Amino acid sequence: MELERENYCLVLGGGGAKGVYHIGVWRALRELGIQVDAFIGASIGAIIAGFLAQGSDEALEEIGRTITVENILALPEELTRNGEVKLDRDSLAGAREFFSSLLGKRGLDTDPMRRLLSGRIDEKTIRNSGKDLGVVAVNLSDLVAREVFVEDMEPGTIIDYLMASATFPGFERTEIEGKKYLDGGIYDNVPYAMARKRGYRHIIVSDISGMGRAKKPQIDGTVTIYIKNSIDMGSVLDFNREFLDSFLFLGYLDTMRTFGRFIGYSYFVEPDSAAEKAFIPHPSVAASEFPDYMRHDRRKLLLSLECAASALGVERIRAYSYESLAAAIEFRKMAVESKIAETEARSGLRTLAPALREAVTKRRFDECPYYYYRLIGDAFQKTPGSLLRKALVGFYPELPAAAAWIG
């Protein structure tokens, strides 16, 4: 007898502005045809869970493209610039007056976020969607955590509960039925346990490394797919447009790699078994030269490309084929080699030696690892050079294989 296929429950962690990552995850899950019937979230994860339970994919994508700090908080003009929070010398006078006024308000004004939700979230649609929705929030009045599913939310309070879960410390408290609430991430920032208690055993987690309490998931007896940001970047109130766009796309790439559409360690590469079969490793690229975390991987072409790309600082948040990654490596190689030649001509190898020693011993690197690896080899011909290179390889174990590939 064929077993009935169970759809997934998607658990979305908290992390403020970094929640755009969840949008990228959802974009990939849709593209992969993964069926999800339940959405459980904490903090920003709760808000995104509300959109997904409603089926508002397009609205969520639009928010991901356009969100600014003004959509979340009511801040004076002198504290924002191009949609970001800006605290500098020019804004300090206004900032002091503004933060003094917060003492009476007991927190930052989140009316913009409520207006955003009120214009896009429809309670009736969520209740009739057939999708499950759950959020976690902290009842500050009673000092208890509440794990609340849609049927437990009083009529007219779904937006309130989404807001309650996302009431970050320092924000004005959300009030429901006379009780004040605080961010759910304080209790459980990735509410996997809540999904288990609901009875779900096929679970996908999207963890954005947000601040809050991180509980170890008990995965026994489940099919659990854990997606976590592979690059640590941004902060909970970082609304820089470049960061938001990059982090959203990272969510997509991490998900596609988790499901095997991309391969790689630091990079996202389309599988190419034909290229691997045809690859004849250079004699100098021995298995022992690859980092320990790669040592037993048989995809030697992929490993060589990964090591070279990492050492040269090739852009990571992109989708590559084997060919395009090799081209990106070659492009960066020429740029770095030019930089090395310029540095040596301007400073001289003897003058460079102390600076290189200081950079490695204090781990102050402004350029890519390969830049220092090469300069150390040029500036130190004997023992000091080998010791410095060994120390540098300790920080960047990809360098020996990278050097063999770059040639």
C-alpha positions in Angstrom: 0.0 0.0 0.0 1.4 3.4 -1.0 1.8 5.8 2.0 0.1 9.1 1.7 2.6 12.0 1.3 2.6 14.5 4.1 3.0 18.2 3.3 5.4 20.3 5.2 5.2 22.7 8.1 7.5 25.7 7.6 9.0 27.2 10.8 10.3 30.8 10.4 12.8 32.2 12.9 13.1 35.8 14.2 15.7 38.3 13.2 14.2 41.7 12.3 15.3 43.1 8.9 17.0 39.8 8.2 13.6 38.3 7.7 13.9 39.0 4.0 15.8 35.7 3.9 12.5 33.9 4.5 11.1 35.4 1.3 14.0 33.9 -0.6 13.5 30.6 1.0 9.8 30.6 0.1 10.6 31.6 -3.5 12.8 28.5 -3.8 10.3 26.2 -2.1 7.7 27.3 -4.6 10.1 26.8 -7.5 10.9 23.3 -6.2 7.2 22.5 -5.9 7.4 21.8 -2.1 3.9 21.6 -0.6 3.5 23.5 2.7 0.3 23.6 4.7 1.4 25.2 7.9 3.4 28.2 8.9 4.8 28.8 12.4 6.9 31.9 13.3 8.6 34.0 15.9 9.0 37.8 15.6 9.5 38.7 11.9 9.0 35.1 11.1 5.5 35.3 12.6 4.6 38.3 10.3 5.9 36.5 7.2 4.0 33.3 8.4 0.8 35.5 8.3 1.4 36.5 4.7 2.2 32.9 3.6 -0.9 31.5 5.4 -3.0 34.1 3.6 -1.4 33.1 0.2 0.0 36.7 -0.4 3.2 35.7 -2.2 3.2 38.7 -4.5 2.6 41.2 -1.6 5.4 39.6 0.3 7.8 39.8 -2.7 6.9 43.5 -3.1 7.6 44.2 0.6 11.0 42.4 0.2 11.8 44.7 -2.7 10.7 48.0 -1.1 10.8 47.7 2.7 12.5 50.5 4.6 12.8 51.4 8.3 10.0 54.0 7.8 7.6 51.0 7.1 8.4 49.7 10.5 9.0 52.6 12.9 7.9 56.2 13.2 11.2 58.0 13.4 12.1 61.7 12.9 13.4 62.6 9.5 16.9 63.5 10.9 17.3 59.9 12.0 16.7 58.3 8.7 18.3 58.5 5.3 17.3 56.5 2.2 15.2 54.1 4.3 17.9 53.4 6.8 18.6 54.4 10.4 21.4 57.0 10.5 23.0 58.1 13.7 25.8 60.6 13.0 26.9 64.0 14.2 24.3 65.9 12.2 21.4 63.8 13.7 22.6 63.8 17.4 20.6 66.8 18.5 17.4 65.4 17.1 18.2 62.0 18.4 18.6 63.2 22.0 15.2 64.9 21.9 13.6 61.9 20.2 14.9 59.3 22.7 13.9 61.5 25.6 10.4 61.5 24.3 10.4 57.7 24.3 10.4 57.6 28.1 6.8 58.6 28.1 5.8 56.4 25.2 7.7 53.4 26.7 9.1 52.3 23.3 9.5 53.1 19.6 6.3 53.8 17.8 5.4 50.8 15.5 2.3 52.4 14.0 3.9 52.2 10.5 4.2 48.4 10.8 0.6 48.1 11.9 -0.6 50.2 9.0 1.5 48.0 6.6 -0.1 44.8 8.0 -3.6 46.3 8.2 -3.4 47.2 4.5 -2.3 43.7 3.4 -3.4 41.1 5.9 -7.0 40.0 5.8 -8.1 38.0 8.8 -11.0 36.3 7.0 -8.8 35.2 4.2 -6.4 33.6 6.6 -9.1 31.8 8.6 -10.6 30.4 5.4 -7.3 29.5 3.7 -7.1 26.0 5.0 -3.5 26.7 6.0 -2.4 26.5 9.6 -0.8 29.5 11.3 0.9 29.7 14.7 3.0 32.3 16.4 4.9 32.6 19.7 4.8 35.7 21.9 5.6 36.6 25.5 2.7 37.7 27.7 4.5 40.4 29.7 1.6 41.1 32.0 1.4 37.5 33.2 5.1 36.7 32.6 4.3 33.6 30.5 5.1 32.6 26.9 2.1 31.9 24.6 2.2 29.6 21.6 -0.9 30.6 19.8 -2.6 29.0 16.8 -5.1 30.7 14.6 -8.1 29.1 16.2 -7.0 30.4 19.6 -6.8 34.0 18.3 -9.9 35.9 19.3 -11.9 37.4 16.4 -10.2 40.5 15.0 -6.8 39.9 16.7 -4.7 38.1 14.1 -2.8 41.3 13.2 -2.4 41.9 17.0 -0.8 38.5 17.5 1.5 39.0 14.5 2.5 42.4 16.0 2.9 40.9 19.5 5.3 38.3 18.3 7.4 41.0 16.6 7.4 43.4 19.5 11.2 43.7 19.6 12.6 44.9 23.0 12.6 48.7 22.8 9.4 48.8 20.7 6.1 50.0 22.1 4.3 47.1 23.7 1.5 45.4 21.8 -1.7 45.0 23.8 -4.3 42.2 23.4 -7.3 41.7 25.6 -5.7 44.0 28.2 -2.4 42.1 28.3 0.9 43.5 27.1 3.1 41.4 24.8 6.8 41.2 23.9 8.8 39.5 21.1 8.4 35.8 20.9 12.1 35.3 20.1 12.8 35.9 23.8 11.1 32.6 24.5 11.8 30.6 21.4 13.4 32.4 18.4 13.0 29.3 16.1 9.7 27.7 17.3 10.4 24.2 16.1 9.1 22.7 19.3 5.8 24.4 18.6 5.5 22.5 15.3 6.2 19.2 17.1 3.5 19.9 19.7 1.1 20.5 16.9 1.8 17.1 15.6 3.9 17.9 12.5 6.6 15.5 11.6 7.6 16.9 8.2 9.2 20.2 9.0 11.3 22.8 7.2 13.1 25.3 9.3 14.3 28.7 8.1 16.8 30.0 10.7 18.2 33.5 10.1 20.6 33.6 13.1 18.5 36.3 14.8 18.9 37.4 18.4 16.9 35.5 21.0 16.7 32.1 22.6 17.8 29.3 20.4 16.5 25.9 21.5 18.0 22.7 20.2 15.4 21.0 18.0 14.4 17.5 18.9 14.3 15.9 15.4 13.9 12.3 16.3 11.0 10.7 14.5 10.7 13.5 12.0 11.7 14.5 8.5 13.4 17.8 9.2 15.1 20.0 6.6 17.1 22.8 8.3 17.9 25.9 6.2 20.2 28.4 7.8 22.0 31.5 6.4 25.4 30.3 5.2 26.9 33.8 5.4 26.7 35.9 8.5 25.8 39.4 7.5 23.6 42.3 8.5 21.8 43.1 11.7 18.2 43.1 12.9 17.7 46.8 12.0 19.9 46.9 8.9 17.7 48.2 6.1 20.5 48.9 3.7 19.0 48.1 0.3 22.0 46.2 -1.0 22.1 44.1 2.2 18.4 43.3 2.0 18.5 42.3 -1.7 21.6 40.1 -1.1 20.2 38.4 2.0 16.9 37.7 0.3 18.8 36.1 -2.6 20.9 34.1 -0.1 17.8 32.6 1.3 16.9 31.4 -2.2 20.4 30.0 -2.9 20.8 28.3 0.5 17.4 26.6 0.0 18.2 25.4 -3.6 21.6 24.1 -2.3 19.8 22.3 0.6 17.6 20.5 -1.9 20.5 19.7 -4.3 19.8 22.1 -7.1 23.2 23.7 -6.3 26.3 22.1 -4.8 29.3 23.6 -3.2 30.6 24.6 0.2 31.0 28.4 0.1 29.6 28.8 -3.4 26.4 27.8 -5.2 27.3 25.8 -8.3 25.1 23.9 -10.7 26.0 20.1 -10.6 28.1 19.0 -13.6 29.0 15.3 -13.5 30.4 15.4 -17.0 32.9 18.1 -16.1 34.0 16.1 -13.0 34.5 12.9 -15.0 36.6 14.8 -17.6 38.7 16.6 -15.1 42.4 15.5 -14.7 43.8 17.0 -11.5 47.1 18.8 -11.6 49.8 16.6 -10.0 50.4 19.3 -7.4 46.7 19.2 -6.2 47.0 16.2 -3.9 44.1 15.2 -1.7 46.1 16.2 1.3 46.2 19.8 0.1 42.5 20.3 0.5 41.0 21.5 3.8 39.9 18.8 6.2 36.2 19.6 5.7 36.7 18.7 2.0 39.2 15.8 2.4 36.8 12.9 1.5 34.9 14.6 -1.3 35.6 13.0 -4.7 34.5 16.1 -6.7 38.1 17.4 -7.3 37.2 20.0 -9.9 34.5 21.5 -7.6 37.0 21.5 -4.7 39.7 23.2 -6.8 37.3 25.9 -8.0 35.9 26.4 -4.5 39.3 26.8 -3.0 40.5 29.2 -5.7 37.4 31.3 -5.5 37.6 31.6 -1.7 41.2 32.5 -1.8 40.6 35.2 -4.4 37.5 36.6 -2.8 35.1 35.8 -5.6 31.6 37.0 -5.0 29.6 34.3 -3.1 26.0 35.3 -3.4 25.6 34.3 -7.0 24.5 31.2 -8.9 27.4 29.7 -10.9 28.0 26.9 -13.4 31.4 25.3 -13.4 32.4 27.4 -16.4 31.2 30.7 -15.0 32.9 30.1 -11.7 36.1 29.3 -13.5 35.7 32.6 -15.5 35.1 34.6 -12.3 38.2 33.1 -10.8 40.3 34.0 -13.8 38.9 37.6 -13.8 39.7 38.0 -10.1 43.1 36.4 -10.6 44.1 39.0 -13.1 42.9 41.8 -10.8 44.8 40.5 -7.8 48.0 39.8 -9.8 47.8 43.4 -11.0 47.4 44.6 -7.4 50.3 42.5 -6.3 52.6 43.9 -9.0 51.5 47.4 -8.2 52.1 46.9 -4.4 55.6 45.4 -5.0 56.6 48.2 -7.4 55.4 50.9 -5.1 56.6 49.6 -1.7 59.4 47.2 -2.5 59.6 43.7 -1.0 61.9 44.7 1.9 59.5 47.5 3.0 56.5 45.1 2.7 57.9 42.5 5.0 57.0 44.1 8.4 53.5 45.0 7.2 52.9 41.4 6.0 54.2 40.0 9.3 51.8 42.4 11.2 48.9 41.6 9.0 49.2 37.8 9.6 50.1 37.9 13.3 47.3 40.4 14.1 44.9 38.9 11.5 44.2 42.3 9.9 43.4 41.5 6.3 42.2 44.2 3.9 42.8 42.2 0.7 41.9 38.6 -0.2 43.9 35.7 1.3 45.7 34.9 -2.0 47.1 38.4 -2.1 49.0 37.9 1.2 49.9 34.3 0.3 51.7 35.5 -2.8 53.3 38.6 -1.2 54.7 36.5 1.7 56.3 34.1 -0.8 57.9 37.0 -2.7 59.0 39.0 0.4 60.3 36.1 2.5 62.5 33.6 0.7 63.4 31.5 3.8 62.1 30.4 7.1 60.1 33.5 8.1 58.1 33.3 4.9 57.3 29.6 5.5 56.2 30.3 9.0 54.0 33.2 8.0 52.5 31.2 5.2 51.8 28.4 7.6 50.0 30.8 9.9 48.0 32.2 7.0 47.0 28.7 5.9 45.8 28.1 9.5 43.3 31.0 8.9 42.5 30.0 5.3 43.0 26.3 4.7 41.9 26.6 1.1 45.1 28.4 0.1 47.4 25.5 -0.8 44.8 24.0 -3.2 44.0 27.5 -4.5 47.6 28.2 -5.2 48.0 24.9 -7.1 44.9 25.8 -9.2 45.8 29.4 -9.8 49.3 28.4 -10.8 
